[in-house]
Amino acid sequence: MGKSMFYVFVLLFVGACSSKEVQQKVVDRTTLPIIPQPASFAFQDGNLEWSGPIHIRTATESQKEIAGFLKAYLDTKNLSSSLSTEGEGHHLITFVHVDDTTLNKEAYRMLINDQGIRIEAREDAGLFYGVQSLIQIAGAYEKEIPYMEIEDAPRFSYRGLHLDVGRHFFPADFIKKYIDLLAHHKFNRFHWHLTEDQGWRIEIKKFPKLQETAAYRDETVIGHATTRTRSQLKNFDGKRYGGYYTQEEIRDIVKYAQDRYVTIIPEIELPGHALAALSAYPTLGCTGGPYKAATTWGVFDDVYCAGKEETFHFLEGVLDEVVELFPSEYIHIGGDECPKTQWEKCPHCKKRMKNENLKDTHELQSYFIQRIEKYLNSKGRQIIGWDEILEGGLAPNATVMSWRGEEGGIAAAKQHHDVIMTPVNWCYFDYYQAGPEGEPLASGNMITVEKVYGYEPVPPQLNASETQYVLGAQANLWTEYVPTTDHAEYMVYPRACAMAEVVWSPKEKRNYDGFLKRMKEHAERLDEWDVNYAKHILTNVEKVSNSAQ
């Protein structure tokens, strides 16, 4: 597997083990300290003494790679461990593939008794998630682990976290840490928002000006300032800002995610949010420019010209390289917040509308999206778009990401299109989580951990046959006001812990007070992993603890 496979896990776990000797904790049989909460579990009489040497038995190369994550953790706890195909010794952890078609592809079973620990699954992803649960169990109980049985499987097949690197750019090492945390909480999709008005973040060899010009902006606005507040005076920092990921870096990150059973879904915005690209290739716009990458936030009138063939040749060339870099079935093409101002005046767009018999610019956008979808379908890929792609007619095979509320998702599911729920009132982690007094600058509204935890992805307006089209849910971090990696972690955690339970755990098992009790343990784990999480959760945990006494 190599050292790079263990980089973040070793880094995150080593801190708590090197500074002081860990004190033994009392074995608690009232709750299982795992986030997200398993589908079902049962304690049994007896405890497993948790000490070395620990032998991990694997039967296949893939099992060995998954077991490597566990061994790396045990090493940081100063527990002697080894991998083998025989597995004799004081304790035995056994990985088993089972031929059981009743098991979900990501499900696992775990049995802890006097014989050791057995993790079984139908596929490798299940074994990986079993290891993530075992790491949490081992960290919580440390010296004695209660005997128990766990049967676990995710509620939803799509469990996503998003990160916008277009507004603010984050280095590759942080992207890996983001993926590690994501995978440990059993999310399986990383939505990587790579292009924006303020910056283009992916190297495209066919169009080198994207990384030479579009990846940078002249300066950045200070404070709350968007295109909705044009009349307000704006201050700027006067500093050139930018960056991009090379294709070599992207391949490395994609492989890193795959090893953790995370699929990266890249987003290439179109037809709107295109100012950075237009700054490099101005002929792709309706007016021909000149354009500059945006230095403030909001929605801009300058978008890709829908009437020029050159626009589609460019985007097809970009997507050719994107699909080579990302093996994901889905490519996200945005489709949101595309003003029609320039299209309504543009002679090229008017000609396109006439030739294609399109009655208005909404249908022109639908034409644009459907043409891109057809091209990506020819490459064996499917598109995801924000719910604006419903306007003017939905592309035939599109999956809708419902963000402006749940209405778009409901409408798409009723049309028998797959849906990912990410409504702004529950799933936008750029919003304040407390305050806003004493909080870092954020978008205007507030979404607390409790509100995230209370979200239900399946709307009651859908009947039984329509609910099958709700693939899952996703939380989004837009980074207009999130300039650093520490700030990004602060906005995401612990809200992502709550979202992890929304998309993994059975609806009927979710209980916020129970979640808070488990977060007391989990907060210690986040500290060990050097995560700059928001500490408000600890106050809530204390309140629940006091009320239970």
N, C-alpha and C positions, 0 to 999 in steps of 0.2 A: 504493500500500500504506500510505503514511503512516508518520510517525515511530514511532508506538506499535508497529508491527509489528516494528521492529528493536530495541526498548528493551533487552531483556535481552542479546541477542547483542552489541550494541555495548558495553554496560556490561561484559560478561564478557571480551571480547577486548582491550579497549583498554589494560588495565593493563600487559601484557607488552611492548607496543610503544612506550610513551611513556617508560619509565624508562631503557632502555639499548639500544644497538645490538645486534641479534641476531647471534650468531656462526654462521658456516656449519657445518652438521653433515655428517658423512661419509655418503654415500649407502649405505644398507644394503639388500642384496638377499637377506638370509636370512629376513626376516620382514616382513610388512606391518603397520605400526603402526595398526591400526584395531580399535576395540572397539565393537560385537561383530565378531568375525572373519567376513569374507565367506565365502560358500559355496565359491567357488573364485576363484583369482587366479593369474596367471603373469607373472613379470618378463620383459622383453625387453631386448635390447642397446640402450644409448643412454639419454640423460637429456634431459629437457625443462628448458631454462633458465626459471626461474620469476621473471619480472620484468615490470614494466609497460612500456607500457600494455597492459592486458588487456581484450579485448572479449568480451562475453558475448552470444551470439546466441540469441534466443528467437523463437518463431513464434506463440505465443498469449498471452493475458493471464494465464492461470494459470502458464505457464512464466515469464513476467516476474516474477510475484510470488515464485515459488520462487527464481529467480535473484537476487532482492533480498536474500535471506539471505546468499548467497555474496558479493554486492557489499559488503554491510555488513561482512563479515569482511575482505575485501580492503582496504577503506578503513582498518580498524584496523591493518593491516599496512603502511600507507603505500604501498600498491600502487595505482596509478592504474587505474581500471576504468570501463567503461561498458556500458550495455545497449542493444542495437539489434536490428533485424530483419535487418540485413545482415551485421554482424560482420566487418569487415575490420580488420587491424591486426597488431601484432607477435605476439600470441598470440590464439588463438580458443578459447573454450569454447562448445560447441554443445549445446543441449537439443533432443532429438528424441522425439516420440511415435511409436511403431512399432505397426503393426497385426499383433500377434503373440499369438494366443490361447494359445500355449504358455507365455507368460510369466505368472507370478503377478502379481496386481494390485499388489503392493508390491515387485516385483522391479525391478532395474535392471541395465544393463550400462555399463561405463565402459572407454573406450579412451584411453590416453595415449601419443602418439607424436610424430613431428616435425611433424605437422599441428596439434597442439594437444590438446585434451581434448574428448571426445564422451561425453555421458551420454544414454542412451536408455532408455525405459521405455514400458510399455503405458499406464500411468495416471500421474496427477500424483503420487501417493504415492511411486511408485518414483523419480521424478525428485527428490523431496525427500530421500529416503534416499540417493540418489547424491550429492547436495550435502553431506549430513552426512559421508559418507565422504571426499569431496574436501577438506572443511575439515580433517579430521584428517590427511589425507595432506599437504596444503599446510603445516600447522603442524609436521609432523614433519620434512619435507625442506627446506623453506624456499626455498633458492636453486636446487636442481636436483632434479627429480622423476624417478625412474626410469620409463622406458617400461614400460607394463604393460597387461594386460587383466584386468578384474574381471567376473565374473558372479555376481550376488548375489540372494538371495531369503530370506525368513524361513522357519524351520522351522514355526512355529505362527502361526495367525491372531490369537490373543489373547495379547498381551504386556503385562502389567499391572504398575503400581505403585499403591499405595494410600496414602492419608494420612487419619488420624483427626484431625479438627478439633473433635470434640465434647469431648474431655477438655481439650485446650489449643487455643486459637484462634490462627490465623496470618493475617497481613494479606494482602490481595489481591496486592500486589506479590510477596510470597514465593511465593504459589500460581503466579504466572506464571513465576517462576524455576524452580520445581519442574517445571513443564510443559516449559520450555525444555530442562532437563537430561534429562528423561524422553524427549523427542522426539529429542534429539541421540543418545541411546543406542538409538534405534529401538524404544522402547516405543510402543504405540499405544492404550493404555487407561489412563486416570487414574480410579481408583476413589476417589470423594470421600465420605468417611464424615461426614455432615452432622448427625446427631442422636444424642443419647446421654442417659444418666441425668444427666450432669453439665452438659449444655448443648445448646440447640437453636440451630443456626447458619444457618438459611435463613429469609429473610423470607417469610411467607405472609400476603398482604393480607386474606384472608377471616378469619384468626384472629390479630389483632394482638397478643394477649397472648403469643404464642409469642416475638416479638421483645422485647416489653416485660418479660416475666417469665421465660419459660423459657430465654432466652439467658444468664441470669446465675445464679450460685450465691453463697451467702453468704461462703464461704471455701473453702480447699483444704487437704487433709491434707498433712502434711510426712512424707516418707520412705515406706518400704514399709508400706502399710496398706490392707487390703481387707476385704470382707465375710467372707472366710475367716479373718480374724484379729480377730474382734470382741472377744475377751477382752483384746487388747493395748491398752495405753494409747496414745492418739493425740494428736499435737500438730497444731495448725492455724495457718495464717498470719494469720487474722483479716481477710483482705482480700477484698472483693467482687470477683468475677472473671467475665468474660464477653465477649460480642461476637457479631455475626452479619453475614452478607453480605446486602446489599440485593439486590433483584432486578436492579437496574441493574448492580451489580458482577458478579453471576453471568452476566448476558448478555454482558458484556464479556469475562469469563474464558472462557466457552464459545466465543465467537468467536475469541479468542486461541488456544485449543487447536485449534480446527478449522483455523486457518491453518497449524498445525504437524502436521496429520494425526493428531491425538490426539482420541479420543472420551472425553468425560467421562461416567462412570457414577455418578449420584448414589445414595447410600444413605439411605433413610428407614427407620429401625429400627422393627420391629413383629414380634410383639406385645409383646416385652420391651424392655429398655433404654429405658423410657418415662418415667422419673421427672421429667425436666425438663418434658416436655409435660404431665404430670399436675399439676405445680405451677401451671401456667397454666389448665388446664381439669380440675379435680379430679373432675367428674362422669363422666369417661371411665374412671376406675378402679373396681374392684369395691367398695371401701369408701367412696368419696366423699371421702377425704382427712381432714384436710389433708395435702398433700404439699409437699416441697421438693426442688429439684434437689440431687442427691447431692453431698456435699463430700468423699467418699472414693471409692475404686475398688471394683470387684467386680461382683457380680450381686445384684439386689434383687428382693424378692418382689412389689413393687407394679408391675403391668404393665397394659396396656390390658384392659378388661373385654371378654371375648369374647361376653357375653350381651346387651349393650346395642346396640340399633340406632344409638344416638347415636355409638358408637365408629366404626362404619363410615361414617356420614355425615361425621364429622370427617376420617377418613383419606382418603376419596374426595375431599373438598374440598381437602385438602393435595395429594394426588396430581394433581388437576386443574391446579394451579399448577406443580407440579414438571414435568409433561410439557410444559407450555408453555415452560418455561425450558430444558429439556434435550432435544435432538433424538435422543439415544441410543435405539437399539432396545431396550436393556435398562434397567430400573430395578431397583436392588438393594433388597430389602425386609427384609434381615436374617434374622429367623427363628431366631436363635441364643439360647442361654442365657435361655430363658423359663421361670422357675419356675412350677409349677402350684398353688402353695400357696393363693393367693387364689381361683383358679378352683374349686378343690375345695370351698371353703366358700361361694362366692357363689351366691345364689338365682337370679340372672339367668343365670349360666353353667350351672347345673343345669337350668334350664328349657330353655336352648338345646340342651343335650345330649339331653334327653328329646324335644324337638320334632324334632330332626334325626337321632334314633336313633343317637347316638354313644356308644360303649361306655366311653370313658374320656377323660381330658383330653388325651392325645396325639392322639386323633382330633379333639378340639375345636381343637387347634392346627392340625391339617391342614385343618379346615373354615375356619379363619381365613385361612390362607395361600391356600387355593384360591379363597376368595371375593375376596380382593384380587387374585389373579392374573386371575380372570375379568374384574374391572373394568378392570385394565390392558390385558388382551387386547382389550377393547372399544375401547380408545383406540389400538390398533395397536402396543402395546408388549408386551415379554416380561419376565418376572421372573428375577432371580438371587437365590438365597438360600444362606445358610450350610448346612452339611450336616445340621443339625437338622431341616430341612424334609422330610427323608426319614421322620421319625418320624410314625407314624399314617397314612402314605400320601402319596406324592409328588404334588404338583400336576401336572396333565397336561402342561403345556408348559414347566415350570421348568428352568432351568439351575442346577446345583449347584456351589457353591464349597466344595471339600473342605478344611477347615482342621484338624479334630481329628486328622488323620492322612490316610492315603490310602484308608482303608476306605470312607468315604462316596462318594468319587469312583469307586471301583471298583464299588460297588453301583449307583450311578446309571448308569454307562456300560453295565453289564450289563442295565439296564432301558431302554437306548437313549435316555438323556437326556444332553444336553451337559454337560460337566464342565470346570471350571477348577480346576487343582490349586494349592493354597496351604497345604500342610501345615505345621503349627506347627514341626516339627523342622528345617525347612530355610528357610522363607520368612517367618519373623517377625523383622523387623529391630528390634523393641523389645528383643530379647534382647541380652545382652552379646556383644561380638565379641572380647574379650580380658579378661584380669584374673580376677575383677572388681576387684582392687586397682589403683588408679590410674585407673579408668574412671568416667565419670559414672553416676549411679544409673540402673539399668535393670531390666527384668524378670529373673527369676532364672536362666534357663538361658543357654547360650552357643551362638552360631552364628557360626563363623568365615567369612571370605571363601572359604577352601578348601572348607568344607562346603557353602556356597551353590553354588559352582561345580560340585560333584560331584552336584548333584541331577538326577535323571532324571524328568521329568514323566509319562512313560508307564509305568504299573506293569506288571511282567511277568505279573501275574495276568490281564491282558486279552488276548483272542485278536485276530487280525488284523481281524476285522469290528468289534470293540468299540473298538479304539484310535481310530477316526475320531471318536468322541465326546469325546475329550480335546482341547479347543480350544486349550489352552495353560496357562500358569502365571502366577502373580502373587506379588509380594512385598508384605508389609503392614507399615506403621509405625503401631502403636498408641502413643498419646502420654500415657499416665498419668504417665510419668516424663520426659517430653520437653517442657519448658515454653517453649523458645526456638527460633528458626529455625536458629541455629548448631548447636544440639544435634540438631535434626532432620536437618540435612545430615550431621552426624557419624555418626548411626546408619545413614543410607541409603547413603552412599558411603564406600568403594568397593564395598560388597556389591552395590549395584545394577548395577555394571559386570559383576560375575560373573553376576548373574541375566540381564542383557541377552544375554550369550552363551548361556546355557542355553536361552532362548526363541527366539533368532534363528539361531544357528549350527548347522550339521549336527552331530549327536551324535558322529559318527566323527571330526570335525575338532577336537573340544575336547581341549585338553591344558593342564593347570594350569601347568606350567612355562613353556609358551609364552605363556599368558595373563599370567603375572607379568612376562615380558620386555616385553610390550607395555604393561603397566601402568607401567613405568618412564617411558615417553614420555607415557602418558596422565595420570600424576600431575602432570607439568608443566602439562598442559592444564587439569587441575582447579585448579591453583594460579592459572593465568591467569584462570580464570573465577570466582575468589574463592569457591571451594567449601570449606567447612570439613570436609574428609574426614578419616577416621581414618588416621593416618600409620603404623599397624602394617604396612600393605602394603609400605612402603618397605624395612623390614627383611627381609621375605620376598623382595622383588625383589633386594636386595643378595646374599642367600644364593644365589639362583639364578645371578646374574651371576658370583659367585666360583667356584661349582662348575663353571661352563662354561669357565673360564679354564684 
